[in-house]
Amino acid sequence: MRTLAPRIQAIREHNKGDQLAQNQQIMALYKEEGVNPAGGCLPLLVQAPVAFCLYKVLNITIEMRHAPFYGWIRDLSAPDPTTIFNLFGLLPFNPAFMPEMLHIGIWPILFGITIWLMQRQSMVSMDPAQQKIMQFMPVIYTIFLGRISAGIIIYYTWNNVLSYGQQKLIQMQIDRGVKKGGTAVRKP
């Protein structure tokens, strides 16, 4: 998708007023190059059951209750105990009177940052209107997932960090192949 981005952008600029022609030409380009635009959704079908099982294990299993982790996380089945309102535990302030949805800890913020990094890596070929909407997704994820089990947030934060690194490595190899005169997309 990244190698097709300049061509997709050219199609969008050439057919600025005609959305139907834009979409038809982009789909023809995908077909010509053998690219499936929905291919990025396939890993979600594998990850969804894993996320559900992880959630159930951390919230239901008795053995996981009060299982200590590293640092300030004393219970993997409970939300991150730090909050942004007391500077993550540095101030002697208890923000218990504030809505629980706003109690955002360090791990949920790190999770939001990794979501943002992953999006920056993959938003090259998105429609500009879709890009504007997707810019708010890390904030939404941070707020709504900030009060779930710390174990789940830690798992997905590290998963995002490793996925980001893996994608960066793959992209560097593709770029290196293109600079040496090779092709980035190999056809069978």
PyMOL commands that set and color helices and strands:
alter all, ss='L'
color gray80, all
select helices_A, chain A and resi 5-14+19-33+39-60+62-64+84-86+100-102+106-125+128-134+137-145+150-179
alter helices_A, ss='H'
color red, helices_A
deselect
rebuild
show_as cartoon
